[in-house]
Amino acid sequence: MNLSRCALFLLLLLLSAAAAALDAPAGYSWQEFKPGKIALLKPDGWHVKTESRNGTQALFITQEPIGPGGKFSRACR
């Protein structure tokens, strides 16, 4: 792993640990992802999907619901 990826991972880990003690800002809520041992801010009204494939755990936070086959109903803006 290169240094920037390690730094990003460490930052996310530290932010996740602190998230339990912080209130989410207005319009957001904390979305826990236990397999990754993290919590991320999710805008209110957005959608969450978790997936496990070949031993890899994934969390998706999206404005649009993810349909069957992993497709969005519209492109990014």
N, C-alpha and C positions, 0 to 999 in steps of 0.2 A: 504494500500500500504506500502511496506517496504521502508526503507530509501534509498536504492540504486536506486529503481525505481523512487522515488521522485527526487533524485539528477539528474538522467538521463533526466527526463522530463524537469526539470528546465534548464539544460545545453542545451538541444535541443531548448527550447523556447528562451533562450538568444542568441544562435547562429543564430536562425531564424531571430530574430529582427535585428541582426547585418548584416545579409546576404544582406539586401537591400542596405546597404552602401558599400558593398565590391564587387570588381570585381572578377569574377570567375577565377581561375588559368587556364593557357593554357590547352586545351584539355577537359575542363569542362564547364558546364553552370548551372545556378541556375534553379531548377525545383520547382515552387511554388505549394503548396498544400493548397488551401484556406480553405477547411473544417477543416484541422488540424492547420491552421494558422502557417505553417512552410514553409521553403524553404530548399531544400537539393541539394547538388552538384551531378550532373548527368554527367558521362563520355560521351563525344561526341560519337555518334553512338549507344548508348544504347537506350533501349525502355522504355516507360512509360505507365502504365496502372492504371487507377483509377477504383474503384469499390465501390458500396454502397449496403449493404445487412443488412436487419433487423436493420437499424439505425446506423450501423457501417460503417465509411468511411475508405477506404484503398488506399494506394498509393504503387505501385510496380515499382521499377527501376531495370531492368534486362538486362543482356547482350544479352539474347535470347528473341525473342518475345514470349509472353505468348499466347498459342493457345486456342482454344475453350475448355472449361472444366478446364481451369487453368493449362494446362500441358506445360512443356518445351519440346523442341525437343531433348535435350541431358542432361545428368546428370551433376552435379557440378564436377568441377575438383579439 
